[in-house]
Amino acid sequence: MRGRLAPLHGASAAAGLRVRVYDAAGFDVAPCRDAGAQAVDLAGGRGLTEACVDRRADRPEVLLAQAVSSPCADAAGECFTLEDVATDRWLVYRVDGPGFAPTYSVGHFVRPCIGEGSTECGADACDLRTDGRAIWAEVTLAPVPDAAWSGLPRAAGRPAIALRDAFVFGQARDCGRRPLAGATVHLARAPALPAVYYDALAPAADAAHTGPGGRFGFFDAPAGPQALLVRAGPRVLALQPFFALPDAAVEVRVGPRQPIDPTAPAEHCANDLDDDGDGDIDCGDPACDGVCGSVERCGDGRDNDADGLSDCADASCAGALHCQRRVAGGRWSPAARTVRLDVPLDSQDARDRGCRLAGLNAGAGLRGLVQQSPDALDAFLRPDEDGVIPFVQLGWVRHWPMGRPVDELAAVDLWFLEGRQVDGGFAPAPGAFEGDDPANPARVRFEDLSVGPGGRVAGGPSTFEVPLNLAEAQGASLAIELVQATVHARIGAAEQGFALRDGRIEGYLSVDEIDRWIETLVALCDAPDAPARCAELRRFVLDQPVPAIRDLVLFFVGDADARLAAAGPEPCNPALEPDCDAVSVCLFFAMDPVSVVAE
């Protein structure tokens, strides 16, 4: 087996790194989990742990081969050669040396399919090469430099990786060794791995989402026996057990299997039980819409009669008073306010919910970034304990004459306006308009949207600004701009303003815009009245050159997965194409009716 070292974050591999490969079945290092428990620093903990691994694993029946890396003959970097390594089993690679964190790589390195229906992969799938009579398999390992270790953020926003924890990262591939983009990866912390994990049960917490290259990462993983379970929606794609050693990096190569499509329990609608476990019982569960009765209630946000339309968008609600009239509030009527803003869980969720983008991750890119700050999107659209809404985004529909039903409209304009709270309602901020002048059009707007049956609107392209609250900076604009954006939604008349449901924005976040956003965040944190969280961000994130911060952001969003070409956005695979320059983004949003009382 021939190998190449490709250190994480693009660092150069030092010469003379030691590479050892073990039979995973005999790699029993459980006692080493606590070997360094008494250490007071990282170096001491690593030394004691690695000495324990030496004693436990460097035995002839477990250690299959070892080598020392040297400069590659055909390219830059470090390479190694291992002979007589079995390729039909799980293997553990161990890479260590000066300047690098102990890095373990776990998985099937030649046979990409495990379990029923598995086959030996061919030359095109596994990059097998013939050298005389020998067949060589290429394997690339990703050791983690110590310099990169200190820069890896914790999931909770604290610095680096805690003493006694591990950094778990890797790549998920399908049976053809193609990256599994947009899959959900669960970290299953369990001393044993019951077979039920294979049948779609997995922890709800500690989920990561793979980017276009199939990559994922977990910070602060506890030491001990664990498993990675890869899912696409309800389907289980892979299960890979491994052992995480403290103060070490673990690269897990997740091997695929035949997907399982379990049937979720159904709500029975008449037994006074929450059968599907979603917190709703019988007719209170949306799953029972169309079963408990055929009458649309016209104001509960649900499609009660299961005809695909809900509330005022349903023709049966035409006689409801609040579906017939809107309060006249001057120029800014009908108006609404954004009350929900969310991103897909993964690419499968994005596609299932209608996202149609050129990017390989189908618009799920922001999920990885938002996970680092759970309050980044939705939370600051809601009133705080004092009734103050940190970020007010208003909507206004132009070309909707007073008293005309939505189904009689042919086309409308939808403006998005940054606003503020005032007595009796809301008012747009001057900065929401071009030239800061309310007499001008909105800076963020979609014009000439087509209106279809049931008030469904669609159109674009335009630009859209996504507010991100990563610095907890009230009153400071930290929005990022999506280009080539389109909007899809369903609008309906309400007693006060209009309501918007099933909203979806599809667009692209350019790499240049990421740089601009980083520079804005740095400037904000340099200000005398910088938000409290800036001290933490500056110490562990912002105190780096912009390209380094950009690389970290791209790591969390799964890399740029699209190219902004002259003819329009097109898919781009960052693993193969160096000119990918945008991240596909899909946003889901909803707006509730409000009264806008001033300009």
N, C-alpha and C positions, 0 to 999 in steps of 0.2 A: 504494500500500500504506500502510495506516495502522497505527501501532504504539503500544504502551504500554510503559513501563519499570516493571518490578516487581522491585526489588532483592532479592537473596537475603537471607534472615533478616528480611524485613519492614522493612528500613531505608527511610527516605524518600529519594526520588530528588532530587538537587540539580538545579536549573534549569540549562539550557544544556549538557547532555551532548551530545557529538557522536556521531552515528550514521552509519556508512558501510556500504554493502552492495556486495559484490563477487561476480563470477561465480567460483564455486569452481574451475571448470576452469582459469582463468588465475591463480589465487591461489597463486603460487609464492614462498613465503617461506622455503624451506629454508635459504638462507645466513644467515638471521637467527637461526637456532638458537644460534649461537655469537657473535653480535654483542656480547653483554654479558658474555662469559666472563671478562674482566679486571676486571669491576666488583667492588667490595668490599661493596656494600650493595644492598638491594632497589631503592631509587630509581635508583641508577646503572645497574643491570642493565636495569630497565624502560626507562629513557630511551634507552639505546643500541639495545635491541631494537626499540622502537617507531619510532625514527628509521629503522632499516633497513626495517621494514615500510612506512613512508611511501614510501621510495624504490622498493621493489619492487612495491608493490600499487597505489599511487595513480596509475595510468596509465589513460587514457581507455578502453582496451579491456578493462580489468578492473574499474575502479570504476564501478558502474552508477548509483549515486545516493548522495546524502548529505544530511543535515539536522541541525538543532540542535533538541533537545527543548525544549518549552515546556509550561506548565500545561495539562492537559486541559480541554476545554470542557465535557464532560459528567460529569466525575468528578474526584476528587482524584488527584494524581499527575502524572507527566510523560508527554507524548505527542509523536509525531512523524509526519510525512507524507512519503512517498517516492513520486514519480510515475514511470511508465514502467519499472517493474521487471518483468523477465521472471519468470514463476512456474512454468516447466516445467523447471527445472534446480536443481541444488544451489547454494545461496547461502551466503555468509559475511557475517554481520553483525559489525560492530566498534563497540563502545561504549567511549568513554573521556571523561575529564574529571576535574576536581579532586575528590579524595576517593574515587575509584573505581579499582579495579584494571582494567587493560585486559581487557576481556571480549569474547570471540569466540563467536558463535553459528553453528553449522554444521548444515546439513540442508536438507531440502525443507520449505518453509514453507506451501505451498499444496497441492501434489499429495502426498497421504499415502501412495500406493502406488507402488513402484518396480519396474521390470522387467516380466516376463511378466504379462499380465492387468491391468496398471495402468489406472486410469480417472481422468478428471478428477472431483474430488469436487464434490458438490452443495452447495447453500446450507446444508443442515442439518449437513453434515459439516465444512465449512471456514469457516463463518461469513462467507461472501461477502455483501457488501451493495451494492446498487445506488444510486448517487448521480448522478442524471441519466442520462447515457449511459455513465458510467464504472463499472467493477466494482472495488470496493475489497476487499482482503483484510486481515483483522486479524492482527497478529502481536504477541506479547508477549515481550519480552526480559528477561533476569534479570541485570543488571550486579551485580558483587560489590563492595560497599563495602570500602575499606581497613580499616575497623574490624572487619568480619567476617573479612577475610583472616587477621588475626593470631589469631583465635579458632578457625579451622578446624584440627582436630587432624590430625597425621600418622597413617598407618595403624600405625606402629610405636609410637605413643604419645608421640612427641617433639613439641615445640611447633610450631604453625603449619605452614607449608609451606616446605621448604628452598629456599634461594636457588638459582635456575636450574631449579627444578621448576615444574610446572603443576598447577592444580586442574581436574579434568575432571568435569563433572556434566551431568545432562540428564534427559530423559524419553523413555521408550519407549512408542509408541502402536501400535494396530492400524490396519487400513485404514479403519476408521470414526472414527479419531482418538480412540478410547477408550484410556485408560491400560492398559498391559500390566503387571498386578500379578503379582509372584512369578516374574518371568523372571530368568534368570541372564545377567549382562552380563560379557563377557570383554574385557579390554584387550589387544589384539593388538599387541605391539611388534615391528614388522617394517618394514624399509626398503621392501619391496614387498609387495603384497597378492595373493598367488597365488589363483587361482580355487578352490583346494581349501578355503580358509577358508569359502567358501559351502557346502561340502559336509560341514560339521559338525566340521571339525578346528579346535581353538582351544587356546590355552595353558591349562594346568591352574591356574596361579597367577593372581593379580590378578582375581579374580571378585567381582562385587558382585551384589546381589539387589534387584530393584525392589520398592518398597512399593505400597500401594493406589493412589497417584497415578502409578505408573509411574516414580518418580524413582530415580536412582542417583547415586553419586559415587565418584571415585577421588582420593585425596590423593597427592602426591609423584609424579605422572605425569611421566616423563622427556620432555624436549622432543624433537620430531621427528615423522616420519610414523608414524601409528598407525591403528588401526581399532577400532571397538566392534562386537562380535559378540553378538547377543542370542539366547539359546536358552531353550527350555522342554523340559527333559529332553533327549532326543537331537535334537529338532527345531530347526533353524536358522530363526529368525524374521526376522532382519535383519542386515545388514552395512553399516556406515557408516564410510568412511575419513575421516580428518581430520588436521590438523597441529597439534601442541601447541607453542605458543610458551612460552619460559621466563618465569617470574614473571608469568604471565597466567592468567586463568580461561577455560576453554573449555566452552561449553554445547553439547552435541551432541543434535540432534533426530534420533533414530534412525527412519528410514523403514522400514516393514515390507515384506515380500515373501511370496510363497507359501512355506509351511513345507516343509522337506525332512525326510524321515523315513528316515535312513540305516539300513542293516542292519548291526549290529555283528558282527564275526567270532565264530564259535561255537567252543567247546571240543570237540575231536573225541574225547576220552576214551580214545584207544588209540594215540597216535602219539608219546608221550614229548615233546610240545611244549606250551608254554603258548600256545595258539592265540589266546585272547582277551586276553592281556596282563595278567591280574590277579594273577600271581605263583603260581598254582596249576596243577598239571599233571595231566591225565587224571583218574583217579578221586579225586585229592586236591582237585579243583575242585568246589565245591557245584553247579556247573552240570551235573555228571555224576550227581548223585543221581537214582536211579531208572533209570540206564542201566548203571552198573557192578555192580549187584546189587540184590536186593530185600529184603535183610536189614537191619532197623533195628539200629544198634549200641548204642543205649540210653544213650550217655554222651558223645557227641562234639558235642552241640549242633546236630546237623544232621538233616534229614529224609531219611535215606538211601534209604528206599523210596518217596519222593515221594508219600505219601498225605496230605500236609498236616499231619502230626503228627510230632514228633520226640522222641526219648529216652523218658522215663517217661510222657509224654502219649500215646504210641503204645500201642495195645492189645497189640501184639506184645511189648511190654516188661513186661507184667504179671508175668512170672515172674522178672524181674531182682531180685536181692536188694535193691539200693539203691532200687528203685522200690516195694518192699513195706514197708520199715520206716523209721522215723525215730528218732534217738536221743532218749530222754526227757531233757530238760534242765531240768525244773522248769516254772515258770509260762510262760516265754517260749519254748515249743516248739510248733509248728515256727517257725523264724526264718530270716531271710536278710539279706544286705547288698547295697545298691545298688552295682554295679560298673561300670555304664555309664549315662551320661546325655548325650543329644544332642538337637539340634534339626534340623528339616528343612533341606535345602539351599535350597529355594525353595517356592513354593506348589504347583507341580506335583509336586514330591517329596512334599510333605505329603499331597496328595490320593492320590497313588499308594500311599502307605503307610498309608492309612486314616483320616487326620485329617478330621473333619467338624465344622467350626466355622462360626459365623455370619460371622466376619470375612472381608474381601475377600482378605487374604493367606493364608487357610486355616491360620493357625497358625505361619507362618514368620517372625514378627516378631522373635524374639530372635536370629535368625541374624546380623543386622547388628550387634547389640550385642556378641555373642560374638566376632565377627571382630576387634573392637578389642582383645580380650584372649584369645588362643587357649587359655589354660589356665583359662578362667573356669568350665568345667563339668566335663569328664571327667577332667582330669589330677589334680585334687586328691581324687579318689575312690580313687586308687591309692597303694600304699605308696611312700614316698620311699626314698633310698639307705640310710636308717637303719631302714627297716621301719615307719616311722610313717605312718599314713593321716591326712592333714590333715582330712578330713571323713568321718565315719562316719554313714551313714544305714541304720538297721535296719528290717526289715519283720517283722511278726508277724501270723499268720493266726489269728483267733479262731473258735471253733465248728467246729474240725476235730478230732474225737475221735481219739485214738491208735489206729492200726491200721486206720482206715477208708479205703478207696480214694477218690481224689478224685472219681471219677465217681459215687460214692454221695452226695455232698454236694449240698444244695439251695441253701444260701446261707452266706456267710461274711463276716466283717469283716476288712478289711485296714488295719492300723495302720502308720504311718510314724513311726519314733522316732529322734531324734538320739541318737547313742551315743558310746561311747569304747572304746578298746582296754584290755583287762585280761588278766591271766594266764589262759591257757586259752581265750580267746575274746573276747567283747564284752559290754558292759553298756549298757543305755539310760541316758541322762542324765536327772536329775530334771526339767530344763527341758523335756523332751519331753512332759510330761503337764500337763493342766490343773491350775493351782494349784501347779505344781512338785511334785506328790504322785503317786508311782507307783501309789497306790491308785485314782487317777482315770483316766478315759479319756485316750488320746493326744490332743494338740492337733491333729494331722493324721491324719485317719482317714476311711476310706470304709466305711460300714456297709451290711449286708444286700446284699452283692454277689451277683448270681445266678451260679450255677455251671452251665455247659453242658458238652456233650460234650468230652472231652479236657482238662478242667480249665480251660476258657475262662471267665474271670470278667469281669463288666462291671457298672458302676453309678455312682451319684452322683445329684445334684451334691453337692459338698463344697468344701473349700478344700485347696490344696496349696501347700507352700513349696518354692521353687526356690532352692538355694544358689548364689550367684554369688561368685566369688573375684577380683573385679576389683581389689581392693586387696591381694591376697596376704596376707590377714590370718588366719593360723591361730588358731583358738580364738575368733574373733569372728564372730558370726552376722550375715551380710549377705544373708540369704534375702529373696526377694521372694515375695509371696503371690498365688496365682492363685485367683480366685473362679469360681463356677459350674463347678467342675472335675469331670470324669468320668474314670474309669479303665477301661482295657481291657487284658487280659493273659491269659497262659496259665500256670497254676501246676501243679506236679507234685511228688510226694514225692521226697525224696532221703535218702541215708543219714544226713546231718546237716542237719536243718532242711528247707527247701523251696527249690525253684528257680522263678524267674519269668522267662519269656521273652516276646518280642513285646509288651513293656509299652508302653503309650501313655497319657499324661496330656493331656487337652484342657481348656483353661481360658482365663481372661481376666485380663490384667494391667491394672488400672485406672490412669488417670492420677493419681488420688490416691495410689495405692500407689507409683508412680514418685516422687512428691514425698517420701513417707515414706522410701523407700529412699535418696534423695539426702540427706535430712536425717540419716539414720543414718550414711551414709558421711562426711558433713562432721563429725559428732560424733566418729567414730572417728579421723579425721585430725587433729582438734583435741587429742586425748589426748596426754599426755606420752610414752607409749610407742607412738605411731602407727607403722604399718608404713612401711618405707623408701620405698615408691612414693608415699606420700601427698604428699611434697614436690612431686613432679612433677604429681600430680593437682591439688593446690591451686593451683599456679602457673598452670596452663593450662586447668583445667576448673572446679575447685571455687571459685575466687576470683571467682565470679559469683553473682548472685541465683538462687534456686532456679528461678524460671520460665525463666531463660535456660539453665540446665543441663538442665531438662526438655525445652526445645525441641531441644537438641542430642541428647538421648537419643531423642526421638521421630524426629529426622532419621535416626538409625541404624536404628531399628526400622520405618521406613516409615510413620510416623504412626499415630494411633489409627484402627483400621479396624472398630470395633464399638461398639455402644451397649448399656449395661446397663439395659435397660428392665424395667419391673415384670413383664411377662409372660415375661421371659427375654431373653438376648442376641440382638441382631439386627444385620444388616450395616449399616455406616455408611460413606459415602464422604466422607473429610475434605475433598476438593476441592469438594464441593457442600454438605455439611452441617456446621454449626459445632459441633454438640453431640456429636460422637464422643468417647467418654470411656474407651475400653479398647482394648487391643491383644490380638488373638487369639494364643494360644500353644499349640503342640503340642510335647510332649516325648516322646522315646523312651528307654526305660530297661530294664535287666535287673538281676536280683538273683541272687546265688549263695548256696547254703545255708551257714549258720554256726551255731555254738553260742553261745547267750547264757547266761552262767553266773552273772549277778548282776543285781540290780535297781538 
